[in-house]
Amino acid sequence: MPETILHIGYPKTGTSWFTDFFYPAVTNAYVSYNKDLHYSFRPENEFFEVRRSKDMSPGEKHVVIAHKLTGLVDFVWNNGAYRDFFVRQLKHHFPDAHIVLFLRNQMTFMASAYSSYLTHGGTYTFKKLFRTGKLGDGSMFAFDYLKYDEMIALYKSHFEKVSVYVYEDFLDDNILFLKRFCKETGLEADMESLKMVKYNEKLRRRFAAFIRICNLFQKKGVQPKRYWVNLPFLFRWMTKQRLIHYNYYRFWGKKLSTEQALGNELMAYIGEYYKESNRNLIQSYGLTQIEKYRYPI
């Protein structure tokens, strides 16, 4: 069996950039992406498979990277049931895999997640969802999802080799980080071909408001949401690439700040909720740099 690297792609930690730019530049691995995962959660027909379109070359590593491996599937958390499913299946199919995990400051994670919620059809503010108890009720999202010490412990209980990286280290120095990443994973990449571009940035303020209004005219989209009348063509027009393109224009104002995306009440809750978990990251796993990046401690 080839050496396998499972990149557990937490959203908002550069997973899309690694998927679209880094792994296509890797020269010594076959990479499986989201589209290659086939599975069923139904108890009567539960299965999991990572399909490959061609045979692997001798000595080639196998990388699997996908957002949904974290257990958040199409913005649905389902009280952690999906994460348990994927951990169990990955252990069964790749028992000796090297696990790669990326962490990000929970405060900026949530602010960035709000932009994604809007671009996937959402219509509420996170402030309102938090006040009504819908933001962390365990269906769309649960705050435990970002208790990184528990997540690391979960993977360490199933796999022998688990590597943990801090997303902010990658932002600090892309090339230096990638060289270390390649050295520790044994991957070889054509660094000169890599595009170091900002990807999936937070929405600009007026553009975020515009998207929220547009989402009221389409039934499809991430839940919870509401709509006034359904205009299906609108959802088809609002593709990811179009939204990224229009978000570049300064006409839409400055990008949403963390305070604007979350509000003081939610920020205070996040700051208190993750203190103990983040302190454990320092004490148990030596991730002292998270203090520099102002993780709640």
Steps between C-alpha positions, in 0.01 A plus 500: 500500500640846410582750772182700560465858621153604614467879494200555725385822336356726766316783323663844509852359550622522140347169392363646175839653416679170568240322287515739204867600501733301725404137445479532118866610520605192702707267284530184711141432606163407361243736651135417567258787547145559618354368173679168550327423831198274476305404810165448666409586858189279499544220758338244271737588214805658662810508283806711426733496201775719357505437127802550276484569128832329426755263648767651720867492406746299713617702799228761453327627813124530528353826632133540588380855566139608554309746715234248589747264671472732800137397537342825383313397185334779298482714814330216691673377817233256621635503856833348397357183346667566165844550657470170688402332172801635309750427778376142521508451123842659455646277769351194332622584149829677587611362839860626471423841352680823590236746623546870419292753697490879468375731777384861486410762760137425580409869492623561145376155396145596591526841333622338179234229527234769493614606152476137389153470651386794286662376178326165551156661515463607865278792594545554874774675692709288736396745772135405455571127468701515823230690691231253389717198585518374142870565440636234734204267542690202360329480162660769283792546737609425856756698694668174604602462135781751562631351823826405336651314795212252492527466123874427520443247779234327289737445208789405726281230653457343155820580312864481599627793292315831538653833391341828610557830319392853583338683210641835611855360460415440135375858463816636662739347244347285227821362349677430829192322629460290184864395505456376857170337409660314208793389712276361774257326263753382242316679220683658208349806333594741224516814717566731205167411341296579810267800499519672836165673464247598763213259474146495634542835671239655725227688320494876472231665712263623230552187291405285801179700538429465126548122513269469802226678307553282191479187717147599604393427142622142486375195684823305469790553733647417836260472792375675704380762254178660378379616160222721365462362149700239311695612192713189421708670229643735762664216694647363179641842411663555841789262448804490726727647232263787425469590867878492547542722194248765602626504859832645374335833410559771760164649409352259753693658785737348753497133590282390788692524825475228764294736715257573215460133410451370853394780731625563854274245669614208283864610517487504880347152501766362265778661701382329817391168349836400351739620771549166671524307173763737360704496819507123466641540147797678656544270799439163332612560142754782527318736265634809672473714186123525539559764768667718237199456275263607778302180535259526795709400803 
